[in-house]
């Protein structure tokens, strides 16, 4: 806008009613959030974009679509933008993503997030799954030093399933008919080392086979595994040939030699379960979303920002994050 046009525009502001001013302020805020979201998305490509289809580096600008710069590969002639190949590809209403990311930093439910963003609950649900698709996979790849492991059980929920239920529906989630682990409970194995690196796995069963498949790729050979004395975890430690330090909580033995315990992983278990309770027993098929979401919060020490949510959602690596900050 030219200076003279801007001067005339500001002169007209005095004629606006309070309601019109509020509408204008909301519009300006929405536009600003959209610009921030687009700038953050565009920063993923960097100064030297490469084709996500063939990896070729010879690309040219090819107009704009939905406010995002589009590129064309000189080798395969395919077009792409900064979101191509990411979970956020082909999603619309990008101007509302910053608001939605803010809702996720506050741990709001799908319906409350939909109301805040003024979108349908199905749109909010779709965004929820897409935003968490990559954070779900961003778990620790190596646990070293003193590592703690524990299982946390979540009551199975068939929410959203309309027919073919294997049991009578529970009222408002209900309670398990049996104490302890059973077919009604979904076990989640949670691991954490002394450096704060975390990994979690939704298991089919709590047995040696399934626990070994989860732990073997991530436990260092010289790691010391601390558990609450579960037989399956002990068998896995012996099979891997690593040092196992079980504590016997039932007998009041919570610390061994002053350094071996499961306090950190148990504290995280409690934070996860208390935080997840606000979502009113989310469906089991989406259970993995919530530990992934919680890990994202833990990595920022409970200071999760909308920018961090957006970066994690479209797969920006650490170096790109530093450049975009």
Beta strands, then each sheet from edge to edge (+ up, - down):
strand 1: 59-65
strand 2: 68-73
strand 3: 79-80
strand 4: 146-155
strand 5: 185-193
strand 6: 198-202
strand 7: 224-227
strand 8: 243-246
sheet 1: 1+ 2- 3+
sheet 2: 6+ 5- 4+ 7+ 8+
end
